[in-house]
Amino acid sequence: MRAWVLLVVLAGCGSRDPGATAPEADAVEVPEPMEPTAEEPSETAAPAPVPLDPAPDPLQAEREALLAMDGSRSTSHGGPNDGSLEGAVALPLRGPGFRFNPRRSTDARFGTVEMVQALMAAAARVHEELPGGELTINDLGYASGGPIPHHGSHRAGRDVDTLFYLLGADGEPLPSVGAPLDPAGEGTDYRDLAVPADDVPLRIDLPRTWLFVQALIEQESASPVQRIFVVEHLRTMLLDHARQHGAPALVIERFADLTCQPSYPHDDHFHIRFFCSAEDIPDGCEDSAPIYPWRRADLREEGVRPVPHRPRPDRPMAPTTTDEEARAAAGELHPSVTAFLERREAWSDAPHPGRRWCR
């Protein structure tokens, strides 16, 4: 059986509101004064509550500085599969509407200024318009770019993996996990792969997931989204949702062009790739195909021509995990996990829908 995936448990930390209402003071009967007197505060009255200022967010200054940063701070060199990065910025570990998931290391959270700003802004928009969910962002790249374990690309600061927004069986938002989703948009958080009792059913949160990609597409950036890799059936669900809820026609068309299912199905996350900025192209930034007509027109207005990526066969390779190694590391699987992985074979092969921008 191919396409085995180790389903990583993301420990969601819930917190209860520490503020609790103090019990009311017992009423004290006070004799009515014989003559009118100035009202004296009762010695037995409960003191007025003193409002507490919220604890300062230690990451707020970092986020504000990053959002104000000029794109010239960073430069992406080469292509996504063999490039490098200069002047990278780190995605904050947490911010309004998002958190970084250090699956293996916090070292994999660097990218271009434009990409990191775009992710933060899109997550903040979802947080403002549809509060309650949270975007989980997996690997970006290293501070200097280059090979990164378990990825063929993510080398030039313009690639990022994000998990889907998810809902539980009760329709409430759940912390996102890397759970493959079937053609109904449903999946399971298999917390212990050998024990069925702790399985948590979940499904894609279409409104928040769509709003996130819409926000990315609508951003005004020198480095817009070039490609979104996602499994075909989730692509279809997101497009249907957008049409049914009156999303802008241009955004729907752009999302349809940007999205394809590659050889790995991407049924548990988006792989998002950004274009070279016009500023970085003269410094050696290369875009992999496709370069859409609208992007060429935008660059012409900047007086720049795109540079197609030239693959370098001698590129250094990053450590990878084979199907056999992943299967061995997974250990014992309970029958429903095995059944799901067998069912997953039906959508693991890349479809060939005949769309002009999908290979």
N, C-alpha and C positions, 0 to 999 in steps of 0.2 A: 504494500500500500504506500503510495507516494503522497506528498503534500502534508506530511504530519506536522503538526504545530504544537509547541509547548505553550499551553495556556497559562500565562503568567498571572498570578494573583496580585491585584493592586489593592493594597490595604487602605480602604476608605476610612478616614477618621471622622466620626461624627462628634459634635460637641453640643452639650445642652446649655441653654442660656443660664449663666451663673446668677443672674439677677432674680431674686425671689421677693415677693411682697411680704413685708414684715407684718406680724399679727397686729391688729388694731389694739390700742390701749383701752383698757376697761374704762367705761364711763364712770365718772366720779360725781356724786351729787353734792352741789355746793349751795349753802343757804343763800337765799336772796338777800342782798344788802338792804339795810334800812334806809339809807340815803344814797342817791346816785353818786357813784364814784367812778374814777377812771378805771377802765378795764385793765386788770392786771393779768399777765399770762399765768396760766395755771402751772403750778409746780409739777403736777402729775401728767401734763400733756406730753405726748410723744414728740421728740424733737423733729423739726422739719427735715425731710431727707435732703442730703447734699448731693446734687447731681455730680456724677463722676465723668470726667473726660475720658473718651475712649483711648485705649492704649495706642501710642503712636505706632504706625506701621514702619518697621525698619527698612522695608524695601521701597517705600513710596518715593523717596528722593532718587533712588536708582532708576525707577520706572520713568519718572518725570524727565530726568536728564536724558534717558535713552530716547524717549518720544520726541524730544526737542533736537536731537542730534541730526546733523546734516549727513546725507548719504555719501558724501565724499570721504567720510571717515573710513569706509571699508572698500575694498576692491576684490572682486571675484576674478580669478585667472583661470583660463582653460575651460574645460567642459565638466559636466556633472560627474562623469565617470573617471576622470583623471586630472582634475584641476586642483587648485589650491586657493587659499584665502589670506588676505592681508588686512589688518585693521579690524578684525572680527569683533562683534559685540555679543555678549552673553544674554540669552533670554533669562529674565528674572525667574527665580524658582516658583514664584506665585504672583498673581496680579488679579485685577478685577475680571472674573469670569474664566480664569485659566490657572492651571498649575503645570509645572514641568515634572515629568515622571522619570526620575533617575534610575531606569531599569538596570543599568550596568554601572553607570558612572555619571556624575554631574559634568564631566569633561565634554560630553556630547551635546552641548546646548549653545553652540556658537554658530552665527550666520552673518550675512550682510546686514547692514543697518536697515535697508529697505524691507527685507524679509521679516526680521524680528519685529519691526514696527507694524507691519501689516498683520501679523499674527495677533499681537497685543490689541490692535484696534478692532479687529474682527471679533475677538473674544469679548471685548468690552461692549460692543454693540449688542451681541446676544444677551449678555448679562443685563444690559439696560432695558432691552425690549421684551425679553422673555426670561426674567430672573428665575433662578432655581436650579439650573443646570450648571455644569462646569466643563470647560474644554480641557482634556488631558492631552498634553503635547509630549510625544516621545522624541526620538533622536533628531537633532539637527545635524551638526557636524562638529569637528574639532576646531580649536582656535586658529590653527594654521591650515585648516582643510586637510586634504590628503586622505589616504585610506582609513576607513573606520570599520571596525569589526562588524560582521553580519550584514554589510551593505555593499552593493556593487557601485552605488553612486554616493550622494551626500558628501562629495569631496570639495566642492567649490563654494560652499556657503549658501546655496540656493535651493536645497532640498530639505524637506521636513516631513515627519510622520505625525499625524494627529489621529486620535481615536474618535469614534463616533459618539455623539451625545446619546445616552441610553435612558430607557424607562424600565421600571420594574413591572411586575404583574399587576400592581395596583394603579399603574399609570403615572406614578410619581418618579421624578428624576433619580437616577442611580449614579454613583461614581463610575466613570467609564473604565472598562476593562477591555483587553484585547481578545474579545470573544468573537469567533466567526459567526456571521449571521446568514441564515438560509434565505431562499427566495421569498419567504413571507416576512423577512426582516426580523426574524426571531432567532435567539440563540440561548446559550446557557453559560453562566459563570461556573465552570467546573473547578471549585476551589481545591478539593483534593481529588485528583483524577482517579483514585481507587475507591472513593467513598461516595455513593450517590446521595446520602442524606443531606449533604451541605450544598447541593447544586442550587443555583439561583437563576430562575428564568428571567429573561430580559428581552427587550426589543429596541429597535432603533427609534430614536426621538426625531421624527422627521421635521417638525417645525424648527427646532433649534439647529439641527444639522444643516438644513437648507439655508437658514438665515446666516449661518457661519460662512458657507461658500458664497452666498450672495454678497455678503459684506466684503469678502476677499476680491470678488470680481469687480465690484463697484468702486473699490478704492482708487484714488488718484495717486498713482505711484510711478516712479521712473522704472520700476522693476515689477511689472504686473505678473499675474499667474500665467504660466505657460502650459502646464499640464497637471491634471489631477488623475492619478491612477486609482481606480475603484472597480470592484466587481460589477459585472453587467446588470445583475438584478437590482442592486441598490442604486445604481445610476438611474435605472428606469423608475424606481419608486420615488426618487428625489425629483425627477422631472415631472412625474404625474402630480406630485404634491404641489410643485411650483405652479403648474398650469391651473390646477383646481383652486388655488388660493390667490390668483391674480398677480403673480410675480411679474416684474417688468420683462417684456418680450425679449429685449436685447440681452438681458442677463440669462434668460432661459436658453437662448440661442448660443450664447458664449459658453455656458456650462456644457451644453451638448457637444460643442466642438472640443472643449478642453479635456473631456473625460473619456478614458478608455480602460479596458481590463487587459493588463499585460499577462505574461506567462504565470506569475504568481497572482492568485485571484484578487488579493486585497479586499477580502470580505470581512476583515477585522479592523481596518484602518484606512485612512486616506494617505497616499503619498503625494505630496504637493511640491511642484517644481516652479520656480520663478525665473523669468527672463533675466538676461544680463541687463543692467541699466545702460542707457546711452552713454553715460559717463565712463563705465567700465569697459566698453567695447574697444576703444582705442588702446587700452592697457592690457589687452589680451584675453578678454572674456569671450567665450564661445558658446553659442546656443545650439543645443541638439535639436533635431527636427521634432515637430514641425514649427516653422516660423510663419504664422498666419498672415494673410494680406493686411489685416488691420494693424498688425504689429509693424510690418514693413512701412505702412503709411505713417504711423506714429514716429518711427525713426527718421523717415525722410524729413519730417518737420523739424527734427533735432539736427539735421544735417549729418546723419550717421547711417551707415549701412550695416546690417547684421553680419556677423562672422559665423558661418556654419562650423559646427564642431568637427574636428579632425581626430578620429580615434587614434590613440597611441597604444600600439600592441605591447610595448614594453612597460606599461604602467605598473607600479607596485601593487600587489594584491593584498587585500585585507583578509584576516582569518574568517572562515565561513563554517557553518555547521551543516553537515550532510543530513539527508532524510534519515539515514540509519543511525547517526549519532543522536539526532533529536528524539527518535523513537526509543532508543536505549535509555536516554536521560529521563524520559517521561515515566519509566517504570510501569507498574501495574495500572491498567485502565479498567474501569468498570464498564459493563456492557453498553450502557447508553452512550458513553464517550466513543467507543469503537463504532457503534451504529451511526453516530453523527459523522464521524470521519469517513466512513464508507459512503454516506449520502453526499458528503462534500465533493466526492469525485465527480459528481454530475456537473458541477460548475467550476471545477478547477482548471479545465482547459480554456485558453483564451478564445473567445468567440471571434468570428470573422463576419461582422455585420455589414461589411461593404461601405462603412462610413469613410469619407475622404481623408480624415486626419488620424485614423487608427490603422496601425500596421498589423 
